[in-house]
Amino acid sequence: MSALQTEIKELIIATLSLEDITPGDIDASAPLFNEGLGLDSIDALELGLALQKRYGVTLAADSAETRQHFASVDALCAFVAANQKP
């Protein structure tokens, strides 16, 4: 597991108050919504804001591209790595 993967998993857990989940419990390739972690649109908004604050990335509110970035932890890692501001 990469450091960025761990950071993003920890950010998801902290932001969404997932108290019974550890970073190791989250499958990086599993979907974050519906059958995966079961996140919803409010969770996506909160997580998007947390990613913006922590990494300086900008996400469009409701675009197909943003949905792709939120597909899994791996997808979020790739997005953050490509768009992170120093």
Jmol script that loads the backbone (N, CA, C; Angstrom):
load data "model"
ATOM      1  N   MET A   1       0.847  -1.174   0.000  1.00  0.00           N
ATOM      2  CA  MET A   1       0.000   0.000   0.000  1.00  0.00           C
ATOM      3  C   MET A   1       0.897   1.243   0.000  1.00  0.00           C
ATOM      4  N   SER A   2       0.637   2.156  -0.936  1.00  0.00           N
ATOM      5  CA  SER A   2       1.443   3.365  -1.022  1.00  0.00           C
ATOM      6  C   SER A   2       1.084   4.330   0.096  1.00  0.00           C
ATOM      7  N   ALA A   3       1.979   5.278   0.355  1.00  0.00           N
ATOM      8  CA  ALA A   3       1.729   6.279   1.396  1.00  0.00           C
ATOM      9  C   ALA A   3       0.495   7.111   1.039  1.00  0.00           C
ATOM     10  N   LEU A   4       0.349   7.467  -0.240  1.00  0.00           N
ATOM     11  CA  LEU A   4      -0.802   8.263  -0.660  1.00  0.00           C
ATOM     12  C   LEU A   4      -2.098   7.480  -0.473  1.00  0.00           C
ATOM     13  N   GLN A   5      -2.067   6.195  -0.794  1.00  0.00           N
ATOM     14  CA  GLN A   5      -3.248   5.344  -0.586  1.00  0.00           C
ATOM     15  C   GLN A   5      -3.656   5.344   0.879  1.00  0.00           C
ATOM     16  N   THR A   6      -2.688   5.170   1.753  1.00  0.00           N
ATOM     17  CA  THR A   6      -2.966   5.153   3.185  1.00  0.00           C
ATOM     18  C   THR A   6      -3.526   6.496   3.634  1.00  0.00           C
ATOM     19  N   GLU A   7      -2.912   7.593   3.174  1.00  0.00           N
ATOM     20  CA  GLU A   7      -3.391   8.937   3.530  1.00  0.00           C
ATOM     21  C   GLU A   7      -4.843   9.139   3.097  1.00  0.00           C
ATOM     22  N   ILE A   8      -5.150   8.739   1.878  1.00  0.00           N
ATOM     23  CA  ILE A   8      -6.513   8.940   1.363  1.00  0.00           C
ATOM     24  C   ILE A   8      -7.506   8.056   2.116  1.00  0.00           C
ATOM     25  N   LYS A   9      -7.128   6.832   2.417  1.00  0.00           N
ATOM     26  CA  LYS A   9      -8.006   5.963   3.210  1.00  0.00           C
ATOM     27  C   LYS A   9      -8.250   6.578   4.588  1.00  0.00           C
ATOM     28  N   GLU A  10      -7.194   7.107   5.213  1.00  0.00           N
ATOM     29  CA  GLU A  10      -7.341   7.740   6.523  1.00  0.00           C
ATOM     30  C   GLU A  10      -8.211   8.994   6.421  1.00  0.00           C
ATOM     31  N   LEU A  11      -8.062   9.743   5.325  1.00  0.00           N
ATOM     32  CA  LEU A  11      -8.869  10.937   5.102  1.00  0.00           C
ATOM     33  C   LEU A  11     -10.349  10.565   4.949  1.00  0.00           C
ATOM     34  N   ILE A  12     -10.623   9.503   4.211  1.00  0.00           N
ATOM     35  CA  ILE A  12     -12.006   9.028   4.046  1.00  0.00           C
ATOM     36  C   ILE A  12     -12.591   8.665   5.410  1.00  0.00           C
ATOM     37  N   ILE A  13     -11.845   7.911   6.187  1.00  0.00           N
ATOM     38  CA  ILE A  13     -12.318   7.468   7.503  1.00  0.00           C
ATOM     39  C   ILE A  13     -12.568   8.663   8.426  1.00  0.00           C
ATOM     40  N   ALA A  14     -11.634   9.596   8.481  1.00  0.00           N
ATOM     41  CA  ALA A  14     -11.768  10.760   9.369  1.00  0.00           C
ATOM     42  C   ALA A  14     -12.884  11.690   8.903  1.00  0.00           C
ATOM     43  N   THR A  15     -12.927  11.974   7.607  1.00  0.00           N
ATOM     44  CA  THR A  15     -13.910  12.915   7.076  1.00  0.00           C
ATOM     45  C   THR A  15     -15.330  12.414   7.249  1.00  0.00           C
ATOM     46  N   LEU A  16     -15.517  11.124   7.036  1.00  0.00           N
ATOM     47  CA  LEU A  16     -16.866  10.564   7.060  1.00  0.00           C
ATOM     48  C   LEU A  16     -17.199   9.864   8.385  1.00  0.00           C
ATOM     49  N   SER A  17     -16.301  10.003   9.365  1.00  0.00           N
ATOM     50  CA  SER A  17     -16.501   9.417  10.701  1.00  0.00           C
ATOM     51  C   SER A  17     -16.840   7.930  10.643  1.00  0.00           C
ATOM     52  N   LEU A  18     -16.053   7.192   9.879  1.00  0.00           N
ATOM     53  CA  LEU A  18     -16.245   5.736   9.754  1.00  0.00           C
ATOM     54  C   LEU A  18     -15.464   5.064  10.883  1.00  0.00           C
ATOM     55  N   GLU A  19     -16.031   5.075  12.071  1.00  0.00           N
ATOM     56  CA  GLU A  19     -15.327   4.669  13.281  1.00  0.00           C
ATOM     57  C   GLU A  19     -14.932   3.199  13.329  1.00  0.00           C
ATOM     58  N   ASP A  20     -15.692   2.336  12.705  1.00  0.00           N
ATOM     59  CA  ASP A  20     -15.424   0.897  12.794  1.00  0.00           C
ATOM     60  C   ASP A  20     -14.561   0.373  11.652  1.00  0.00           C
ATOM     61  N   ILE A  21     -13.975   1.282  10.865  1.00  0.00           N
ATOM     62  CA  ILE A  21     -13.191   0.879   9.700  1.00  0.00           C
ATOM     63  C   ILE A  21     -11.749   1.358   9.850  1.00  0.00           C
ATOM     64  N   THR A  22     -10.802   0.509   9.458  1.00  0.00           N
ATOM     65  CA  THR A  22      -9.387   0.888   9.434  1.00  0.00           C
ATOM     66  C   THR A  22      -8.957   0.994   7.971  1.00  0.00           C
ATOM     67  N   PRO A  23      -7.829   1.662   7.700  1.00  0.00           N
ATOM     68  CA  PRO A  23      -7.359   1.746   6.312  1.00  0.00           C
ATOM     69  C   PRO A  23      -7.205   0.365   5.660  1.00  0.00           C
ATOM     70  N   GLY A  24      -6.813  -0.622   6.445  1.00  0.00           N
ATOM     71  CA  GLY A  24      -6.653  -1.975   5.922  1.00  0.00           C
ATOM     72  C   GLY A  24      -7.962  -2.632   5.506  1.00  0.00           C
ATOM     73  N   ASP A  25      -9.079  -2.132   6.051  1.00  0.00           N
ATOM     74  CA  ASP A  25     -10.392  -2.681   5.710  1.00  0.00           C
ATOM     75  C   ASP A  25     -10.891  -2.196   4.357  1.00  0.00           C
ATOM     76  N   ILE A  26     -10.302  -1.128   3.839  1.00  0.00           N
ATOM     77  CA  ILE A  26     -10.781  -0.540   2.589  1.00  0.00           C
ATOM     78  C   ILE A  26      -9.984  -1.115   1.424  1.00  0.00           C
ATOM     79  N   ASP A  27     -10.672  -1.781   0.518  1.00  0.00           N
ATOM     80  CA  ASP A  27     -10.054  -2.324  -0.688  1.00  0.00           C
ATOM     81  C   ASP A  27      -9.852  -1.163  -1.661  1.00  0.00           C
ATOM     82  N   ALA A  28      -8.590  -0.895  -2.019  1.00  0.00           N
ATOM     83  CA  ALA A  28      -8.267   0.266  -2.851  1.00  0.00           C
ATOM     84  C   ALA A  28      -8.909   0.206  -4.233  1.00  0.00           C
ATOM     85  N   SER A  29      -9.230  -0.981  -4.705  1.00  0.00           N
ATOM     86  CA  SER A  29      -9.822  -1.096  -6.043  1.00  0.00           C
ATOM     87  C   SER A  29     -11.345  -1.250  -6.001  1.00  0.00           C
ATOM     88  N   ALA A  30     -11.911  -1.369  -4.798  1.00  0.00           N
ATOM     89  CA  ALA A  30     -13.367  -1.538  -4.667  1.00  0.00           C
ATOM     90  C   ALA A  30     -14.078  -0.198  -4.867  1.00  0.00           C
ATOM     91  N   PRO A  31     -15.310  -0.246  -5.356  1.00  0.00           N
ATOM     92  CA  PRO A  31     -16.078   0.995  -5.536  1.00  0.00           C
ATOM     93  C   PRO A  31     -16.311   1.688  -4.192  1.00  0.00           C
ATOM     94  N   LEU A  32     -16.292   3.019  -4.214  1.00  0.00           N
ATOM     95  CA  LEU A  32     -16.568   3.779  -2.990  1.00  0.00           C
ATOM     96  C   LEU A  32     -18.073   3.938  -2.774  1.00  0.00           C
ATOM     97  N   PHE A  33     -18.835   3.880  -3.861  1.00  0.00           N
ATOM     98  CA  PHE A  33     -20.277   4.104  -3.781  1.00  0.00           C
ATOM     99  C   PHE A  33     -21.027   2.799  -4.008  1.00  0.00           C
ATOM    100  N   ASN A  34     -22.286   2.788  -3.617  1.00  0.00           N
ATOM    101  CA  ASN A  34     -23.172   1.634  -3.787  1.00  0.00           C
ATOM    102  C   ASN A  34     -22.614   0.392  -3.115  1.00  0.00           C
ATOM    103  N   GLU A  35     -22.199  -0.612  -3.888  1.00  0.00           N
ATOM    104  CA  GLU A  35     -21.827  -1.900  -3.298  1.00  0.00           C
ATOM    105  C   GLU A  35     -20.488  -1.889  -2.572  1.00  0.00           C
ATOM    106  N   GLY A  36     -19.658  -0.882  -2.783  1.00  0.00           N
ATOM    107  CA  GLY A  36     -18.366  -0.826  -2.097  1.00  0.00           C
ATOM    108  C   GLY A  36     -18.521  -0.346  -0.667  1.00  0.00           C
ATOM    109  N   LEU A  37     -18.000   0.843  -0.372  1.00  0.00           N
ATOM    110  CA  LEU A  37     -18.137   1.422   0.967  1.00  0.00           C
ATOM    111  C   LEU A  37     -19.550   1.935   1.226  1.00  0.00           C
ATOM    112  N   GLY A  38     -20.331   2.062   0.169  1.00  0.00           N
ATOM    113  CA  GLY A  38     -21.709   2.508   0.336  1.00  0.00           C
ATOM    114  C   GLY A  38     -21.853   4.005   0.555  1.00  0.00           C
ATOM    115  N   LEU A  39     -20.915   4.776   0.041  1.00  0.00           N
ATOM    116  CA  LEU A  39     -20.990   6.227   0.201  1.00  0.00           C
ATOM    117  C   LEU A  39     -22.109   6.799  -0.656  1.00  0.00           C
ATOM    118  N   ASP A  40     -22.567   7.996  -0.290  1.00  0.00           N
ATOM    119  CA  ASP A  40     -23.612   8.666  -1.061  1.00  0.00           C
ATOM    120  C   ASP A  40     -23.125  10.043  -1.516  1.00  0.00           C
ATOM    121  N   SER A  41     -24.009  10.821  -2.136  1.00  0.00           N
ATOM    122  CA  SER A  41     -23.602  12.103  -2.711  1.00  0.00           C
ATOM    123  C   SER A  41     -23.145  13.104  -1.647  1.00  0.00           C
ATOM    124  N   ILE A  42     -23.730  13.062  -0.469  1.00  0.00           N
ATOM    125  CA  ILE A  42     -23.300  13.947   0.616  1.00  0.00           C
ATOM    126  C   ILE A  42     -21.878  13.578   1.047  1.00  0.00           C
ATOM    127  N   ASP A  43     -21.606  12.275   1.131  1.00  0.00           N
ATOM    128  CA  ASP A  43     -20.257  11.809   1.464  1.00  0.00           C
ATOM    129  C   ASP A  43     -19.258  12.291   0.413  1.00  0.00           C
ATOM    130  N   ALA A  44     -19.667  12.233  -0.855  1.00  0.00           N
ATOM    131  CA  ALA A  44     -18.787  12.666  -1.945  1.00  0.00           C
ATOM    132  C   ALA A  44     -18.454  14.148  -1.811  1.00  0.00           C
ATOM    133  N   LEU A  45     -19.450  14.941  -1.462  1.00  0.00           N
ATOM    134  CA  LEU A  45     -19.239  16.373  -1.284  1.00  0.00           C
ATOM    135  C   LEU A  45     -18.261  16.630  -0.143  1.00  0.00           C
ATOM    136  N   GLU A  46     -18.475  15.985   0.988  1.00  0.00           N
ATOM    137  CA  GLU A  46     -17.587  16.154   2.142  1.00  0.00           C
ATOM    138  C   GLU A  46     -16.167  15.695   1.811  1.00  0.00           C
ATOM    139  N   LEU A  47     -16.062  14.568   1.139  1.00  0.00           N
ATOM    140  CA  LEU A  47     -14.752  14.034   0.781  1.00  0.00           C
ATOM    141  C   LEU A  47     -14.052  14.940  -0.232  1.00  0.00           C
ATOM    142  N   GLY A  48     -14.818  15.463  -1.185  1.00  0.00           N
ATOM    143  CA  GLY A  48     -14.254  16.389  -2.167  1.00  0.00           C
ATOM    144  C   GLY A  48     -13.672  17.623  -1.503  1.00  0.00           C
ATOM    145  N   LEU A  49     -14.384  18.165  -0.522  1.00  0.00           N
ATOM    146  CA  LEU A  49     -13.897  19.339   0.205  1.00  0.00           C
ATOM    147  C   LEU A  49     -12.636  19.002   1.002  1.00  0.00           C
ATOM    148  N   ALA A  50     -12.612  17.831   1.615  1.00  0.00           N
ATOM    149  CA  ALA A  50     -11.441  17.408   2.385  1.00  0.00           C
ATOM    150  C   ALA A  50     -10.225  17.234   1.472  1.00  0.00           C
ATOM    151  N   LEU A  51     -10.439  16.653   0.288  1.00  0.00           N
ATOM    152  CA  LEU A  51      -9.341  16.484  -0.673  1.00  0.00           C
ATOM    153  C   LEU A  51      -8.837  17.842  -1.148  1.00  0.00           C
ATOM    154  N   GLN A  52      -9.766  18.765  -1.362  1.00  0.00           N
ATOM    155  CA  GLN A  52      -9.397  20.104  -1.809  1.00  0.00           C
ATOM    156  C   GLN A  52      -8.540  20.806  -0.749  1.00  0.00           C
ATOM    157  N   LYS A  53      -8.946  20.719   0.516  1.00  0.00           N
ATOM    158  CA  LYS A  53      -8.192  21.350   1.600  1.00  0.00           C
ATOM    159  C   LYS A  53      -6.818  20.720   1.780  1.00  0.00           C
ATOM    160  N   ARG A  54      -6.786  19.392   1.752  1.00  0.00           N
ATOM    161  CA  ARG A  54      -5.539  18.681   2.061  1.00  0.00           C
ATOM    162  C   ARG A  54      -4.536  18.710   0.915  1.00  0.00           C
ATOM    163  N   TYR A  55      -5.024  18.546  -0.314  1.00  0.00           N
ATOM    164  CA  TYR A  55      -4.108  18.403  -1.453  1.00  0.00           C
ATOM    165  C   TYR A  55      -4.173  19.542  -2.461  1.00  0.00           C
ATOM    166  N   GLY A  56      -5.107  20.470  -2.292  1.00  0.00           N
ATOM    167  CA  GLY A  56      -5.212  21.593  -3.213  1.00  0.00           C
ATOM    168  C   GLY A  56      -5.758  21.218  -4.578  1.00  0.00           C
ATOM    169  N   VAL A  57      -6.460  20.098  -4.674  1.00  0.00           N
ATOM    170  CA  VAL A  57      -7.034  19.672  -5.952  1.00  0.00           C
ATOM    171  C   VAL A  57      -8.428  20.272  -6.104  1.00  0.00           C
ATOM    172  N   THR A  58      -8.846  20.464  -7.335  1.00  0.00           N
ATOM    173  CA  THR A  58     -10.166  21.019  -7.606  1.00  0.00           C
ATOM    174  C   THR A  58     -11.004  19.981  -8.333  1.00  0.00           C
ATOM    175  N   LEU A  59     -12.208  19.765  -7.827  1.00  0.00           N
ATOM    176  CA  LEU A  59     -13.128  18.803  -8.428  1.00  0.00           C
ATOM    177  C   LEU A  59     -14.389  19.526  -8.871  1.00  0.00           C
ATOM    178  N   ALA A  60     -14.842  19.251 -10.079  1.00  0.00           N
ATOM    179  CA  ALA A  60     -16.121  19.797 -10.540  1.00  0.00           C
ATOM    180  C   ALA A  60     -17.234  19.078  -9.792  1.00  0.00           C
ATOM    181  N   ALA A  61     -18.277  19.816  -9.446  1.00  0.00           N
ATOM    182  CA  ALA A  61     -19.323  19.266  -8.586  1.00  0.00           C
ATOM    183  C   ALA A  61     -20.018  18.036  -9.165  1.00  0.00           C
ATOM    184  N   ASP A  62     -20.418  18.078 -10.405  1.00  0.00           N
ATOM    185  CA  ASP A  62     -21.195  16.956 -10.929  1.00  0.00           C
ATOM    186  C   ASP A  62     -20.826  16.650 -12.374  1.00  0.00           C
ATOM    187  N   SER A  63     -19.597  16.242 -12.583  1.00  0.00           N
ATOM    188  CA  SER A  63     -19.186  15.885 -13.939  1.00  0.00           C
ATOM    189  C   SER A  63     -18.888  14.392 -14.001  1.00  0.00           C
ATOM    190  N   ALA A  64     -18.948  13.857 -15.198  1.00  0.00           N
ATOM    191  CA  ALA A  64     -18.641  12.428 -15.381  1.00  0.00           C
ATOM    192  C   ALA A  64     -17.200  12.155 -14.982  1.00  0.00           C
ATOM    193  N   GLU A  65     -16.315  13.117 -15.238  1.00  0.00           N
ATOM    194  CA  GLU A  65     -14.905  12.963 -14.887  1.00  0.00           C
ATOM    195  C   GLU A  65     -14.742  12.830 -13.364  1.00  0.00           C
ATOM    196  N   THR A  66     -15.464  13.653 -12.622  1.00  0.00           N
ATOM    197  CA  THR A  66     -15.403  13.578 -11.160  1.00  0.00           C
ATOM    198  C   THR A  66     -15.900  12.230 -10.680  1.00  0.00           C
ATOM    199  N   ARG A  67     -16.948  11.710 -11.279  1.00  0.00           N
ATOM    200  CA  ARG A  67     -17.451  10.378 -10.895  1.00  0.00           C
ATOM    201  C   ARG A  67     -16.375   9.323 -11.102  1.00  0.00           C
ATOM    202  N   GLN A  68     -15.604   9.456 -12.177  1.00  0.00           N
ATOM    203  CA  GLN A  68     -14.517   8.504 -12.443  1.00  0.00           C
ATOM    204  C   GLN A  68     -13.446   8.602 -11.355  1.00  0.00           C
ATOM    205  N   HIS A  69     -13.125   9.828 -10.932  1.00  0.00           N
ATOM    206  CA  HIS A  69     -12.111  10.016  -9.888  1.00  0.00           C
ATOM    207  C   HIS A  69     -12.546   9.399  -8.569  1.00  0.00           C
ATOM    208  N   PHE A  70     -13.854   9.396  -8.295  1.00  0.00           N
ATOM    209  CA  PHE A  70     -14.381   8.852  -7.056  1.00  0.00           C
ATOM    210  C   PHE A  70     -14.749   7.371  -7.182  1.00  0.00           C
ATOM    211  N   ALA A  71     -14.347   6.725  -8.256  1.00  0.00           N
ATOM    212  CA  ALA A  71     -14.704   5.321  -8.467  1.00  0.00           C
ATOM    213  C   ALA A  71     -14.117   4.411  -7.390  1.00  0.00           C
ATOM    214  N   SER A  72     -12.890   4.702  -6.954  1.00  0.00           N
ATOM    215  CA  SER A  72     -12.212   3.861  -5.964  1.00  0.00           C
ATOM    216  C   SER A  72     -11.083   4.667  -5.323  1.00  0.00           C
ATOM    217  N   VAL A  73     -10.474   4.105  -4.299  1.00  0.00           N
ATOM    218  CA  VAL A  73      -9.315   4.752  -3.676  1.00  0.00           C
ATOM    219  C   VAL A  73      -8.189   4.856  -4.697  1.00  0.00           C
ATOM    220  N   ASP A  74      -7.988   3.820  -5.502  1.00  0.00           N
ATOM    221  CA  ASP A  74      -6.945   3.858  -6.530  1.00  0.00           C
ATOM    222  C   ASP A  74      -7.165   5.022  -7.496  1.00  0.00           C
ATOM    223  N   ALA A  75      -8.430   5.227  -7.917  1.00  0.00           N
ATOM    224  CA  ALA A  75      -8.749   6.326  -8.837  1.00  0.00           C
ATOM    225  C   ALA A  75      -8.490   7.673  -8.170  1.00  0.00           C
ATOM    226  N   LEU A  76      -8.850   7.813  -6.890  1.00  0.00           N
ATOM    227  CA  LEU A  76      -8.586   9.058  -6.169  1.00  0.00           C
ATOM    228  C   LEU A  76      -7.083   9.310  -6.044  1.00  0.00           C
ATOM    229  N   CYS A  77      -6.319   8.251  -5.780  1.00  0.00           N
ATOM    230  CA  CYS A  77      -4.860   8.383  -5.680  1.00  0.00           C
ATOM    231  C   CYS A  77      -4.270   8.883  -6.995  1.00  0.00           C
ATOM    232  N   ALA A  78      -4.711   8.307  -8.093  1.00  0.00           N
ATOM    233  CA  ALA A  78      -4.208   8.721  -9.409  1.00  0.00           C
ATOM    234  C   ALA A  78      -4.558  10.176  -9.686  1.00  0.00           C
ATOM    235  N   PHE A  79      -5.791  10.574  -9.346  1.00  0.00           N
ATOM    236  CA  PHE A  79      -6.222  11.957  -9.552  1.00  0.00           C
ATOM    237  C   PHE A  79      -5.401  12.917  -8.705  1.00  0.00           C
ATOM    238  N   VAL A  80      -5.235  12.610  -7.428  1.00  0.00           N
ATOM    239  CA  VAL A  80      -4.484  13.485  -6.523  1.00  0.00           C
ATOM    240  C   VAL A  80      -3.026  13.575  -6.969  1.00  0.00           C
ATOM    241  N   ALA A  81      -2.426  12.450  -7.302  1.00  0.00           N
ATOM    242  CA  ALA A  81      -1.021  12.441  -7.730  1.00  0.00           C
ATOM    243  C   ALA A  81      -0.808  13.295  -8.979  1.00  0.00           C
ATOM    244  N   ALA A  82      -1.777  13.276  -9.885  1.00  0.00           N
ATOM    245  CA  ALA A  82      -1.645  14.028 -11.135  1.00  0.00           C
ATOM    246  C   ALA A  82      -1.967  15.514 -10.965  1.00  0.00           C
ATOM    247  N   ASN A  83      -2.744  15.865  -9.943  1.00  0.00           N
ATOM    248  CA  ASN A  83      -3.235  17.239  -9.821  1.00  0.00           C
ATOM    249  C   ASN A  83      -2.853  17.966  -8.535  1.00  0.00           C
ATOM    250  N   GLN A  84      -2.085  17.316  -7.683  1.00  0.00           N
ATOM    251  CA  GLN A  84      -1.737  17.899  -6.390  1.00  0.00           C
ATOM    252  C   GLN A  84      -0.896  19.162  -6.582  1.00  0.00           C
ATOM    253  N   LYS A  85      -1.256  20.172  -5.816  1.00  0.00           N
ATOM    254  CA  LYS A  85      -0.484  21.415  -5.851  1.00  0.00           C
ATOM    255  C   LYS A  85       0.514  21.378  -4.701  1.00  0.00           C
ATOM    256  N   PRO A  86       1.716  21.854  -4.960  1.00  0.00           N
ATOM    257  CA  PRO A  86       2.760  21.794  -3.905  1.00  0.00           C
ATOM    258  C   PRO A  86       2.440  22.646  -2.689  1.00  0.00           C
TER     259      PRO A  86
END
end "model"
wireframe off; spacefill off
backbone 0.3
color backbone group
